[in-house]
Amino acid sequence: MSSTTSVSLVLTVPLALTEHPAAVYLNTLSPGSQETIRQSLNYVAGLLTDGKADYLTLNWAELRYKHTAAVRAALAKKYSPATTNKILSAVRRVLKEALRLDLISPVDYSKAVDLESVKVRKTLRGRALSQDEINKLMSVCFSDPTPGGYRDAAMVAVLRGAGLRRSEAVKLNVKDFDPETGELKILEGKGRVDRVVYLPETAIAIVQQWLDIRGTSPGALLCKISKSGRVIREKLTPQAIAFLLKRRGNEAGLEPFSAHDLRRTFVSDLLDSGADIVTVQQLAGHSSITQTSRYDRRGDEKKRKAVQSLHIPIR
């Protein structure tokens, strides 16, 4: 962008946070989402000002269609359609707050947000893990006699057995787990919605084995472990879960997978077992049945089996 454009978009006087559209928007998000969106807004601010502004010093109210269209084009060249659309959605939300705060006119706002989303490829993202892969993953955890082996086994059991998001798993405290029923209380999940899920009996036993090592004192259920093997009752980060899964997956010789793939496996296996999709939706914490259906990775074999129940008379 030109230097003239850059200077005009940089705030010369700071706005109070209660009147700053980006700050107001971020405050509507859950703590787990705020950092990701903040990084996205910082990227947009730097892009528009040649690095002279961040999300707090960019004058969002001065954005016009030429700016947002340029941002869309730049994002589409660098990121996937899904990521591009997510960032554009954040920009639209900031501008909506600017409108609500009377910082931008309705006409300028409507033009600035009049952007088509980038078309997303129809191929399904991610995969489901087979039972053999899950067995191998658990086996490498079981073969590690250190506290880390017990902790990682419990981590996989929770992610696979309850289909939790990484951000939900790291928030779990010991008091959120009921070893009698396998109940897990998910507090402020995605969209700040609370829900209750349940672990299968085998997963309950694995988590209990970890608690025998960790102890039942208050604090994070899945916590840190020092290099010397000492249990540190501090929460893991979502990034730490991704790292631990990658390491255990490599040890098991598995094809790359993510924590979200375990979530897709959870949804697919429940649907395959005959659970109704509304129940699966509630357990997964999805906002709609349509979203749940996108997690179904049972593939063509599911379709082939489904039609076998249809009867057509033969000669």
C-alpha positions in Angstrom: 0.0 0.0 0.0 1.2 3.5 -0.6 2.7 5.6 2.2 -0.1 8.2 1.8 -2.7 5.5 2.5 -0.7 4.1 5.4 -0.5 7.4 7.2 -4.2 8.2 6.8 -5.2 4.9 8.4 -3.0 5.2 11.5 -4.7 6.7 14.5 -3.0 9.8 15.8 -5.0 9.9 19.0 -5.7 6.6 20.9 -9.3 5.6 21.3 -10.7 4.5 24.7 -11.1 0.8 24.7 -14.9 1.2 25.2 -15.0 3.2 22.0 -12.5 1.1 20.0 -14.3 -1.2 17.5 -11.7 -3.9 17.5 -11.4 -3.9 21.3 -15.2 -4.0 21.6 -15.4 -6.9 19.2 -12.7 -8.9 20.9 -14.5 -8.6 24.2 -17.5 -10.5 22.7 -15.3 -13.5 22.1 -14.3 -16.3 24.4 -10.8 -16.1 25.9 -9.7 -19.0 23.7 -10.7 -17.3 20.5 -9.4 -13.8 21.3 -5.7 -14.4 20.7 -6.3 -16.0 17.3 -8.6 -13.2 16.1 -6.2 -10.6 17.6 -3.4 -12.0 15.5 -5.6 -11.9 12.4 -6.5 -8.3 13.0 -2.9 -7.4 13.6 -2.0 -8.9 10.3 -4.7 -6.9 8.5 -3.6 -3.7 10.2 0.1 -4.3 9.2 -1.0 -5.1 5.7 -2.9 -1.9 5.3 -0.3 0.4 6.8 3.0 -1.3 5.7 3.5 -2.4 9.3 2.9 1.0 10.9 -0.1 0.0 12.8 -1.5 -2.9 14.8 -5.1 -3.7 15.6 -5.3 -1.0 18.2 -3.7 1.8 16.2 -5.4 1.1 12.9 -8.2 3.6 12.2 -10.8 1.0 11.4 -13.5 3.6 10.8 -11.6 4.9 7.8 -11.6 1.6 6.0 -13.4 1.8 2.7 -14.2 -0.8 0.0 -10.8 -0.2 -1.7 -9.1 -1.2 1.5 -11.2 -4.3 2.3 -11.1 -5.5 -1.3 -7.3 -5.2 -1.3 -7.1 -7.1 2.0 -9.3 -9.9 0.5 -7.0 -10.1 -2.6 -3.9 -10.3 -0.4 -5.3 -12.9 1.9 -6.5 -15.1 -0.9 -3.0 -15.2 -2.3 -1.4 -16.2 1.0 -4.0 -18.3 2.8 -6.5 -21.1 2.2 -10.1 -20.1 1.4 -11.2 -21.1 4.9 -8.6 -19.0 6.7 -9.2 -16.1 4.3 -12.9 -16.1 5.0 -12.3 -16.4 8.8 -10.1 -13.3 8.7 -12.6 -11.4 6.5 -15.4 -12.3 8.9 -13.3 -10.7 11.7 -12.8 -7.6 9.7 -16.6 -7.4 9.0 -17.3 -7.7 12.7 -14.9 -4.9 13.6 -16.6 -2.7 11.0 -20.0 -3.6 12.4 -18.9 -2.4 15.8 -17.6 0.8 14.2 -21.1 1.3 12.8 -22.7 0.6 16.2 -20.3 3.1 17.8 -21.2 5.8 15.2 -17.7 5.9 13.9 -18.5 5.0 10.3 -21.6 5.9 8.2 -24.0 3.3 7.2 -23.2 3.9 3.5 -19.5 3.5 3.9 -20.0 0.5 6.2 -22.2 -1.3 3.7 -19.7 -0.7 0.9 -16.7 -1.8 2.9 -18.2 -5.1 4.0 -19.7 -5.9 0.5 -17.1 -8.6 -0.2 -17.8 -12.1 -1.6 -16.3 -14.9 0.5 -13.6 -16.9 -1.2 -15.1 -20.2 -2.5 -14.0 -23.2 -0.4 -13.1 -26.4 -2.1 -15.8 -29.1 -1.5 -13.3 -31.8 -0.5 -13.6 -32.7 3.2 -10.9 -31.7 5.5 -9.2 -34.0 7.9 -9.7 -37.7 8.4 -10.9 -40.3 10.9 -8.5 -42.6 12.6 -9.1 -46.4 12.3 -9.4 -48.5 15.5 -6.0 -50.0 14.7 -4.4 -46.6 14.6 -6.0 -45.7 18.0 -4.8 -48.9 19.4 -1.2 -48.2 18.3 -1.5 -44.6 19.7 -2.6 -45.9 23.1 0.0 -48.6 23.1 2.9 -46.2 22.8 1.5 -44.2 25.8 1.0 -47.4 27.8 4.5 -48.5 27.1 5.9 -45.3 28.6 6.0 -46.0 32.4 6.7 -42.3 33.3 4.1 -39.8 34.4 4.2 -38.5 30.9 3.0 -41.8 29.5 0.0 -41.9 31.9 -0.8 -38.2 31.2 -0.7 -38.7 27.4 -2.8 -41.8 27.6 -5.5 -39.8 29.6 -5.2 -37.0 27.0 -5.9 -39.3 24.1 -8.7 -41.0 26.0 -10.4 -37.7 26.7 -10.0 -36.4 23.1 -11.1 -39.6 21.5 -13.6 -40.7 24.1 -15.4 -37.3 24.5 -14.6 -35.6 21.2 -13.3 -32.5 22.9 -11.6 -29.5 21.2 -8.1 -28.9 22.3 -9.2 -25.6 23.9 -11.8 -27.5 25.9 -9.5 -30.3 27.0 -6.9 -27.9 28.5 -9.6 -26.1 30.6 -10.7 -29.3 32.3 -10.0 -29.3 36.1 -10.0 -32.4 38.3 -13.4 -31.3 39.8 -14.9 -31.4 36.3 -14.4 -35.2 36.1 -16.8 -37.6 37.8 -15.1 -41.0 38.0 -18.3 -42.8 38.9 -20.3 -41.8 35.8 -17.5 -40.6 33.5 -19.1 -37.2 33.4 -17.0 -34.3 32.1 -18.3 -30.7 32.6 -17.2 -28.5 29.7 -17.4 -24.9 30.9 -17.4 -22.1 28.4 -16.8 -24.2 25.3 -17.0 -22.7 21.9 -19.4 -19.8 21.9 -19.1 -19.7 25.7 -21.6 -22.6 25.9 -21.4 -25.0 28.8 -22.3 -28.7 28.3 -21.9 -32.1 29.9 -20.3 -35.1 28.1 -19.5 -38.6 29.1 -16.5 -40.8 28.8 -16.8 -44.5 27.9 -15.8 -46.9 30.8 -12.5 -47.8 29.2 -11.6 -44.1 29.1 -12.7 -43.6 32.7 -10.2 -46.2 33.8 -7.4 -44.6 31.9 -8.1 -41.1 33.3 -8.3 -42.7 36.8 -4.9 -44.3 36.3 -3.5 -40.9 35.5 -5.1 -39.4 38.6 -3.5 -42.1 40.7 -0.2 -40.6 39.5 -1.2 -37.0 39.5 -3.2 -37.0 42.7 -6.7 -35.5 43.1 -5.7 -32.1 44.5 -7.4 -29.1 42.8 -6.1 -27.9 39.5 -5.8 -28.9 35.8 -6.8 -32.4 34.9 -4.3 -32.6 32.1 -1.2 -30.8 33.5 2.4 -30.2 32.8 5.2 -32.6 33.6 8.8 -31.4 34.2 11.8 -33.0 32.4 12.6 -34.8 35.6 9.1 -36.3 35.6 7.6 -34.2 38.3 3.9 -33.4 38.0 3.3 -29.6 37.8 -0.3 -28.7 38.3 -0.5 -26.1 35.6 -2.7 -26.3 32.5 -1.3 -27.5 29.2 -1.8 -25.2 26.2 -3.7 -26.2 23.1 -0.3 -26.0 21.3 1.2 -28.4 23.8 -1.6 -30.9 23.0 -0.8 -30.6 19.3 2.9 -31.2 20.0 2.3 -34.2 22.3 -0.1 -35.9 19.8 2.4 -35.4 17.0 5.1 -36.9 19.1 3.0 -39.9 20.1 1.8 -40.3 16.6 5.3 -40.5 15.2 6.3 -43.0 17.9 3.3 -45.2 16.8 4.2 -44.8 13.1 0.9 -43.2 12.2 0.1 -41.0 9.2 -0.1 -37.3 10.3 -3.3 -36.5 12.2 -4.6 -33.7 14.5 -6.6 -33.4 17.7 -9.5 -32.4 15.5 -9.2 -35.6 13.6 -9.8 -37.4 16.9 -12.9 -35.3 17.1 -13.9 -36.3 13.6 -13.3 -39.9 14.6 -15.6 -39.5 17.7 -18.4 -38.1 15.6 -18.0 -40.7 12.8 -17.9 -43.7 15.2 -20.9 -42.5 17.2 -23.0 -42.1 14.0 -21.8 -45.5 12.8 -22.9 -47.1 16.1 -26.4 -45.8 15.4 -26.5 -42.8 17.7 -28.9 -40.2 16.5 -27.4 -37.1 15.0 -29.1 -34.7 17.4 -27.4 -36.5 20.4 -24.1 -36.5 18.6 -24.5 -32.8 17.9 -25.1 -32.1 21.6 -22.1 -34.2 22.7 -19.8 -32.5 20.1 -21.1 -29.0 21.1 -22.0 -28.1 17.5 -24.4 -25.3 16.8 -26.2 -27.2 14.1 -26.8 -30.6 12.7 -25.3 -29.4 9.4 -22.0 -28.8 11.2 -22.1 -32.2 12.8 -22.6 -33.8 9.4 -19.4 -32.2 8.1 -17.5 -34.2 10.6 -18.8 -37.5 9.3 -15.8 -39.4 7.7 -17.4 -42.8 7.3 -17.1 -42.5 3.5 -18.5 -44.6 0.7 -18.8 -47.8 2.7 -21.4 -46.1 4.9 -23.4 -45.3 1.7 -23.0 -48.8 0.4 -24.3 -50.3 3.7 -27.2 -47.8 3.9 -28.8 -48.9 0.7 -28.6 -52.6 1.6 -31.8 -52.2 3.7 -33.8 -51.3 0.6 -35.8 -54.1 -0.8 -36.5 -54.6 -4.5 -38.3 -57.7 -5.7 -36.1 -60.0 -7.9 -37.2 -62.5 -10.6 
